Amino acid sequence: MIIMPAIELKDGKSSRPVPVDLMKRPGFSRDPAALAQYWQNNGAEALHIYDGDAARAGKPLNLALFRKIAEGLQIPLQVKGGIRLREHVQELLSVGVDRVVLEEQVLADRRLCTRIFEEYGGKAAASVRAENGLVLAGAWPAPTDRKASELLLFYKDSGLRTVLYKDLAADENGEPEVNVPAIVALKEATGLRVVASGGISTLLELRRLTEAGIDGCIISRALYEGTINFKNALAFARWG
């Protein structure tokens, strides 16, 4: 399983606290390019960036930054946030981004997304949030009556290969945890490459995802807050 560390952007900077060992380095800031190098140097096989600036604006705003980041990486760079048009896809790919991610509000436009997946294939992925397999929608996400698998199978016929999938359930204490059975069910129903996205906070969840044969996962908050040690997570994902 490939573990992708995430960088979340706000005002062109990382919105997360920097890892503890980086805080000790004089002059280090929340520079996304420096963070990208940090994760690559520590063994990351791919990098995920969520562009909060673009999400708010509805269009890419950090193209120069992504070019800088891509030029310094030898691993794939994936970007999500604010991608609303085919032109946005092309702009991001032209500066060195390897894969763009289309979110739920865009996936509702079947004509647009069909064209994008047909034209760009594996360079475009889908992102879906769900609850027990049902698509979530709205600013305050609520379950719809639509199955995530049905939505994704429609686009698979157009060339979709990878989905970033977030499905959380409550544990015995009522706290949210990764809904591994629902993620496995989606992979089995669609045959797509599935990347678990969001909510991963423990090595136990990584173990469950690895044992279930999930293709990858994205980890953000847990890495920056120290809940999960990245090198330990890499070893865990590779060797169990």
N, C-alpha and C positions, 0 to 999 in steps of 0.2 A: 504494500500500500504506500502510495506517495503522500507525504505530509507537506502541505503548502503553508508556510507561515504567511500571515496577512499583514499588510500595512494599510491603515485607514487614514485617508487624507481629509484635512480640514484647513482651509486657507493655505493650501500648498505644503503643509507640514503634517507629520505624523500626529494623529490625535491621541495616540496611546502613550503612556509613560515609557521611556526607553528602558531596555533590559538593564539589570543592576550592574553588570560588568562594564557596560558602555557608559553608565553614569560616572564611573570613576575616571574616564578619560578626559583630560583637560580640553575644553573647547568643543566638546561634542554637543550637538543640538538634535532636534527632532527632524533632521534632514532625511527625507525619504531615500535619496540616493545612497547615503551612508548606511542607512538601515538595510537597504537591498543588498549592499556589499556584505554587511554583517551576516545576514542570513545565508547568503551564498557561501561565504567563507566557513560557516559552521555546518555545511553539509546539505543545505536545502537543494532539492532536485527541481523545484519550480517555485515561483513566487506569485502570490495573489495580492492585488491592490484594489481596495474599494475606494472610489473617488467620490467622497461626500460633496465636494465642491460641484462636480458635474451633476450629481444627483439632484442638488438643489436648483441648479441652473437649467437642467434639461438638455445639456450639451457639454461636450468635452471642453475643459478649461485649462488642463495641465499638459498639453501636448509637448511643450518644450521639456518639461520635467520627465515625462515618460521617455522621450528620446534620450535624455541624459542617463536615465536608469537603464534602459535597454542596451545602450552602448557599453555599459560597464558589466553586463551580465553575460554569462555563458549558459544560463539556464532559462527555461521558458518563462515569459512574463504574461500574466493573465490580468485583465482589467475589467472591473464591473462598476457601474454607476453612470447614470445620465445618458445612456446610449439609446436614442430614440429613433434615429434615422439610418438608412443605409450609408449616407455620407459620413455619419459619425463612426461607423465601423471602418470605413476606408481610411479616415483620418488617423485613427488609432493604429491600424495595421501599418500605415505608411511611416510611422515614427518608430517602428520596431516592436510594437506589442505583438505577441504571438497568438493570443486568443482573447476575444472579447466575449462578454457575458450579457445576454439579453434577459431582462427581468420581467416579472409577471405582467406589468402594465403594457409592455411592448408585445409580449407574447399574445395578448388579446387581439392584436392586429395580424390576422392570419396571412393576408396578402403580403404585407411587408416582411414578416418573419420567414415565410416560405421562400421568398426571393433571396433573403440573406443566407439562409441555410443552403439553398441550392447553389448560390454563387460562391460562398466562402467555406462550405463544408466544415472540416474540423477546426477552422479558425474562429468559429462562432459556437458558443455554448448557450444553454438555457439555464436559468435560475428559478427554482420553484420552492416556495414555502408551503408546508402542508401540516395538517393535523390528522393523524391516523389515515393518511393517504388522500385526504380531501384538500384541494387547493385553498389556500388562504388568500383573501383579497381585502383591500381597503387600507386606509391610513392606520386604523386600529385593526390589525388583521383578524378576520373572522372566517370560519370555515364556510365554504360554498358547498354546493351539491355535486361539484365536478371532481372526478378522480384525476389525480396528477398523472397517472399512467395513461389515461385516455388523451390528455393534452399532449403529452410527450410523444406518444405513438403517432399522432397526427404529423408532428414535425420530423419524426424519424424517417418517414417516407420522403421528406424533402432534403435529407442529408444530415440532420442532427445526429451527433455522436456522443456528446457528453452533457450531463446535467449536474448542476450544483443543487443539491437537495437538502433542505432543512425540514426535519420532522421531529418535534419534541413531544415527550409524554411526561407525566408526573411520576416521580418515584414514590416509594412507600411513605416518604415524609412530605409528599406534596410538592417537592422541588422539581423543576424541569430537568430532564435528562434526555440524551439522544435516544430516539425511538428506533433502535437497531432493527427490530422485526419489520417495521414499516419501510425502512430504507432497503432492506433485503428484498422485500416484496416488490418494491418498485423496480429494482434491478432485474428480478426474475420476470416481471411482467413486460418490461420494455427491451431488455437486452442491451441497454445503453451503458456506457461508462458512467458510473455514479460516484460523485465526489460529495461526501458528507460535509455540509456547510453550516457552521454555526452551533454554538452551545456545547462544544466539546471542552470539558474542563478536567478530566481525570484520565489516568493511564488505563483504568478499567474500561472506560468507553473506547479508547483506542484498541485495547485487546479485543473487545467484542466486534468492532468494525473489521479488524484484521482477520480474525477467525471466520467472519462471515463472508470474506472475499470481496469487500468493498474496495473500489479502485483507488480512492484517495480521500483525503480530508483536509479541510482548511481550519487552522487554529489561529486565533487572534488574541483575545483578552487573556487567556490562560498563560500564554507565553510571556506576555509583557508583565503580568502580575506575579509570575513565578510559580503558579499553580502546577504547570507542567514544564519540566526541563526539556529543551528542544533536543539535545543530544540523546537523552534517555528515550525520548519519544521516537527518534529515528531508529535507535537500536531495537526498540520494542516492535516497531512496525516491520522491520526487516527480518527479525529473528524470533519474535514472539516472547 
